[in-house]
Amino acid sequence: MSDPLDGETQRGDEEFSPEEAVSEEVIEPEEAAMAISDDGDASAEEAAADQEPVLSDVLGATAKERDDYLDALRRTQADFENYRKRVLKQQAEQADRAAESVVRSLLPVLDILDLALAHISGLDVGGEDAPAESAALSQVGTALLEALGKEGLERLGAQGETFDPAQHEAVIHEAAEDPGEPEVIEVLRSGWRWRSRVLRPAMVKVKG
């Protein structure tokens, strides 16, 4: 007599054999490694993606700090260059004022020299009848004026010039028959200009 359970057991054994159960659950090493590798790559990509904003912020902050330092350096260089130019200009102005002060102190000496020459030579310093002292004084005056002229001193005022209030001081006026530009007809005292600045206007007699 056959046992019905044996038949069910056989059918069950046929439907669910141990080999089939094992084969369904077994994972090959290569597949496992690939799965782990995929998971690792995904994790690395996620980590890199997370780090990208951080690196971007760090690079941006570094670039800004670099630009700030460069701007500060440029400002410092510009300030130093301006300071250097300002100091050089001040030094040149101080030297010019010191030289001008020396020249101003010499103007009375030049006036005395002119008066002495005019007295000795009768207003004709280079004339043939002029005494020997006149020639000596003329040489001294010429040498002195040449030395000062190299430094920028110029005599102002000459007979026949058109009157210029910036260079002449009219102390005597003489009427002219024909109206026109006032003219210097006599220089009573020479004027002087030092490096484009009028130290003293010429004292003149004007006609017109």
PEKAPE-V85306 format. One record per pair of residues at least 6 apart in sequence whose C-alpha atoms are under 7 Angstrom apart, sorted by the first residue. I is the first residue (numbers start at 1). J is the second residue. Records with the same first field share a line. If there is no record, write none. Layout:
BEGIN
I = J, J
END
This chain:
BEGIN
113 = 141
117 = 125, 134, 137
118 = 125
120 = 134
121 = 130, 131, 134
125 = 134
152 = 194, 195
153 = 192, 193, 194, 195
154 = 192, 193, 194
155 = 190, 191, 192, 193
156 = 167, 190, 191, 192, 193, 202
157 = 168, 187, 190, 191, 202
158 = 187
159 = 184, 185, 186, 187
160 = 183, 184, 185
161 = 183, 184
162 = 181, 182, 183, 184
163 = 182, 183, 184
167 = 201, 202
168 = 201, 202, 203, 204
169 = 201, 202, 203, 204
170 = 203, 204, 205, 206
171 = 203, 204, 205
172 = 205, 206
173 = 205, 206, 207
174 = 206, 207, 208
175 = 207, 208
176 = 207, 208
179 = 208
180 = 208
181 = 208
182 = 206, 207, 208
183 = 206, 207, 208
184 = 204, 205, 206, 207
185 = 205, 206, 207
186 = 204, 205
187 = 203, 204, 205
188 = 203, 204
189 = 202, 203, 204
190 = 202, 203
191 = 200, 201, 202, 203
192 = 198, 199, 200, 201
193 = 199, 200
END
